Amino acid sequence: MKREQSNLHVPMPPESLVVDYPLSAATAERTPVMADMLARARAFAEPLIADETLDTGENTLAHADAVAAIVAAMGGSEAMQAASYLVYSCQHLNRPQEVIAKVFGDNFAALAVETTKLVHVQKQARSATAQLTEGAGTQTENVRKMLLAFSRDLRVVMLRLASRLQTLRHAAASRRPLPENVARESLQVFAPLANRLGIWQVKWEIEDLSFRFLEPETYKLIARLLDEKRIEREGYVEQLRLKLERQLAAVGIKATVQGRPKNIFSIVKKMRGKSLDFAQVFDIMALRVVVADVKDCYSTLAWVHTHFQPIDEEFDDYIARPKPNGYQSLHTVVREVVDGHVGKPIEIQIRTEEMHDHAEHGVAAHWAYKEAGHKGYAGVWASGEYDAKIAVLRQLLAWERDLSGGQRGQGLFDDRIYVLTPDAAIVELPQGATAVDFAYTVHTSLGHRCRGARVDGAMVPLNTPLQNGQTVEIIAAKEGGPSRDWLNAELGYLASHRARAKVRAWFNAQITHETVARGREAVEKLLQREGKTALKLDDLASQLGFKSADDLFEVVGKDEFSLRNIEMLLRPPEPAPGPDDGVVIRKSRGSEQAGRGGVLVVGVSSLMTQLAKCCKPAPPDAIRGFVTKGHGVSVHRADCSNFRSMASQNAERVIDVEWGPQKGGADVASVYAVDVAVEAADRQGLLRDISDIFAREKMNVIGVLTRSVKGTAWMTFTIEIADAARLKSVLAIVAAVTGVRSARRR
């Protein structure tokens, strides 16, 4: 099997960036048991991988050897080094977990299988990202998240960092091309992880090797500029190194002074970030001073600032204020002044041996994975290592916050898993999620139509919990909806609240659809009986105070709105006419009001008239008359939709009418009933507040029809008025009542 990809052809830099890490004292001490474990692991893997080649062209056994060496240099135990071989053996075993567990134990088996799975998943994700023109950044973030998800076992982090570093080293040494997505993933995922863990040597090397493949021309330019005056620069640095070490000893400070390695990528970042020329980058020349304790750090700083010219703005105290990953050191940039001549800037870093160990190996220095006695390699930390373990976890959590933009609440150890689509897109799900959760996360429609699932190519029940790194394929029907069983928590079909909400919404929509259909059928049957099938349903709904016909159908379907209300609108009862000089007057308060005002039929005398109930006209509305069969002239507002409909069918029955003069004074003026529709957010006291306004304005309320639909109150007030013109100002007052959205005459 072939794994990692290969590199872009770029000449090796003049100053080699490949670091041979010295073994720490902890890793140099090998117990017979651990040494035997390492030898056994290599012997186990050799016949399986000795003749295998990775995509980089590197021999797999040689790659495993190199990874083991890097793990050792980073502070990993013999057990960790042994795991390097077992990872590459998994693919050749039918039951890797079972076989490795039998030979080496359950913990080794879990580590090897999980790391192998992560390698496979990342390779799939890179392949998918390479095919995307949009969303590649999101996919990179998901790869980072997936790395975190697998990194619950911190050993996986070390193995993946070491393996990726070796892949880059081999590609650089063999001068083979490397796909851009591998180099970019190294720079954007693995280097920031090494940085957060403070493993500086690994971070710098991954950065530089990735950068040389991503921007070969820029890399070669900086490497050439570094190389052009390398001999002169190294001679000057060595002279300063000896001087500093000697003079510090003379004042009683025992110190080790050494030149600091140059990191090309950090030089380029500084040049771009601060818009500097190469010559303006101060840390091209640098010294590192390692002393015994913190007191000596500050004593050394004081001596340096006394004998050199400091650049104030380039001083950082990371001892008093450590970096988030725990890095501590004093950084200062100074110039040497000789006979009045000011030399070039040189950076000096001052730290203790312990700080230096952390700076070189970061929290990996605490990751020696010191086995807790007889418990063996079970991920159990000796009591003295508890604080170190917490430090590691904090750095991983801090790294995750870096990736999520500083947001809290999405922690490394929250219950999240990461699985793949068949196209290798990464999907984040809650722990315990099933294929149904996966389907709803990909697309709501896919969730509704989900009927089966394959996980890693095998059919599984839909309520099977998914695991990190699995590939999930949904089998969907062309149409249809979810099962009610999915909402049964005991059956375990859904772990995601979002997916459960989508299923409920589907069933609620189905209920609403059925209710609307039932209401529509009832309304349409009524219109057929009344011979009003030509009436537009939206117009009917509007006259009844609804925003749309579906809103009307829904309340009718729920039996919350009586069809009698529609009948009354379609067939207003006609009051018995009474003679009054040829005029029938709308009586609102009994017979004693007759004769106070009315309607005159132009050019005709002794005709009965009545005010239409559908539009309820009142002075000074523009009015028209329509001659009915047996009930005289029905008077409508000129803008009445019913009148327009009747007039279009029987134009010959339309007749002109006008308001007659009032009889008597203003105190005995005729009154007319009109309907007012009010829409408002339903609340307690709403009806009282509106009724109070009509009372204050001396408008008698003779009827109220109210209903509430989904928090919205619809009210129809029938009030008596003498003048419709005044009603407009009263409705403006009603519209100002808290919660009222609209108030209009119907």
ZIDA-V844161 format. One line per field, one symbol per residue. psi: psi as a letter, one per 30 degrees, with the letter a starting at -180 (. if undefined). burial: # if it has 16 or more other ideal C-beta (glycine too) atoms within 10 Angstrom, else .. A space follows every 50 residues. Layout:
# ZIDA-V844161
psi: ???
burial: ???
This chain:
# ZIDA-V844161
psi: kkclaalkjkkklejkfjkjkkkleeffjkleeeeeeeeeeeeefefefe gkklfffkkeeeeeeeeeeeeeffgkleeeeefeeeeffefgkeieeeee eeefleeeeeeeeeeeeeeeeeeeeeeeeffkflgeeeeeeeeeeeeeef gejfeeeeeeeeeeeeeeeeeeefhlkkkefeeeeeefeeeeeeeefgie eeeeeeeeeeeffeieeeeeeeeeeefeheeeeeeeeeeeeeeeeeeeef ggjjkkklkkkkjeeeeeeeeeeghlleffjegekklkkkaeleefeeee eeeefefljljefgkkjgeeillfgfkklkkkklkkjjhfkkalkkkkkk lleeeeeeeefaffffgfhjkibffaiggkklefgeeeeeeeeeeeeeee eefgggklfilegliklklklfggkkkkllkglafeeeeeeekeeeeegk flkkjhfkklkfgkkllkflkkkkjklelallkffffjeffhfkfkeeee eeeeeeeeeeeeeeeeeeeeeeeeeeeeefhhffkkeeeeeefgglelee eeeeeefggfkkfeeeeeeeikkjkklkkihgkkkjkfglfffkgflakk jkfklhkklkkkfefilkkhkklllkjljfgbkkklkfgkeeeeeeeffi ffgkkkllkllkjaaffgkllkklkkkkklkklkgeeeeeeeeeeeghjk jfkkkllkjhfkkkkjkjlklfjfefeeeeeeeeffkkfkekjlk.
burial: ..######.#..#...#.#.#..#.##..#...#..##..##.##..##. .#.###.####.#############################....#..## #..##.####################.##.........############ #..###################...#.##.#################### ###############..###.##.##......#..##..##..##..#.. ..#.#.#...########.##.........###########..#.##### #.##...#.#.......##.....##########.#........###### ##..#################.....#.#.#...#..##.##..###### ####.......#...######..#######..##########.#..#### ..#.#....#.###.#.#######.#.....#...#.....#####..## .##...........##.###..#..##....#..#.#..#######..## #######...#....#..##.#....#..#..######....######## #.....#############.#.#####....######..####..##... ...##.#.##........############.#...##..#..##....#. ....#.###...##########.#..#..##..#.....#..#.##
